[in-house]
Amino acid sequence: MNRVLENIITNGLTYAKSKVDIFVYTKERSLCFQVKDDGLGFNHENIKEIFKSFYQGKNSKQGKNSKGSFGLGLAISEILCKKHCGNIHINNLNSEFLVTVSFSIE
């Protein structure tokens, strides 16, 4: 769980223009984390690709401190979520990018 949170928070901090919001809450026997940033996000055509290893969106070079990025963070996060009976969901909301991760607390 630590690696997943580190990956999604780092992505938010790297690609945000000026703002990152982090939310933690419980919902139906799950512990949920949301990271929302005001960065450019992904094109709707590319949203299906973001969990593939080594995938980097067109805007990946525009992130702060994005040097050394290999496009593995979301791929690793998805694998770890599945291994721990969790889920990861990505959503582009107008000018915001939202990543939600949830883990069962049963």
TALIN-V852651 format. One record per residue. N is the residue number from 1. NEAR is the number of other C-alpha atoms within 8 Angstrom. Layout:
n=N near=NEAR
n=N near=NEAR
This chain:
n=1 near=7
n=2 near=5
n=3 near=7
n=4 near=11
n=5 near=9
n=6 near=8
n=7 near=11
n=8 near=13
n=9 near=9
n=10 near=8
n=11 near=8
n=12 near=13
n=13 near=10
n=14 near=10
n=15 near=13
n=16 near=13
n=17 near=7
n=18 near=6
n=19 near=7
n=20 near=11
n=21 near=8
n=22 near=8
n=23 near=7
n=24 near=8
n=25 near=7
n=26 near=8
n=27 near=7
n=28 near=4
n=29 near=8
n=30 near=11
n=31 near=12
n=32 near=12
n=33 near=12
n=34 near=12
n=35 near=14
n=36 near=12
n=37 near=15
n=38 near=12
n=39 near=12
n=40 near=10
n=41 near=9
n=42 near=10
n=43 near=6
n=44 near=5
n=45 near=5
n=46 near=9
n=47 near=9
n=48 near=6
n=49 near=7
n=50 near=11
n=51 near=9
n=52 near=9
n=53 near=8
n=54 near=7
n=55 near=11
n=56 near=9
n=57 near=8
n=58 near=6
n=59 near=10
n=60 near=9
n=61 near=7
n=62 near=7
n=63 near=10
n=64 near=7
n=65 near=5
n=66 near=10
n=67 near=5
n=68 near=4
n=69 near=6
n=70 near=8
n=71 near=10
n=72 near=11
n=73 near=9
n=74 near=12
n=75 near=12
n=76 near=10
n=77 near=13
n=78 near=11
n=79 near=8
n=80 near=11
n=81 near=16
n=82 near=9
n=83 near=7
n=84 near=8
n=85 near=8
n=86 near=12
n=87 near=10
n=88 near=11
n=89 near=7
n=90 near=9
n=91 near=7
n=92 near=10
n=93 near=7
n=94 near=4
n=95 near=9
n=96 near=12
n=97 near=14
n=98 near=12
n=99 near=12
n=100 near=11
n=101 near=12
n=102 near=12
n=103 near=12
n=104 near=9
n=105 near=6
n=106 near=4
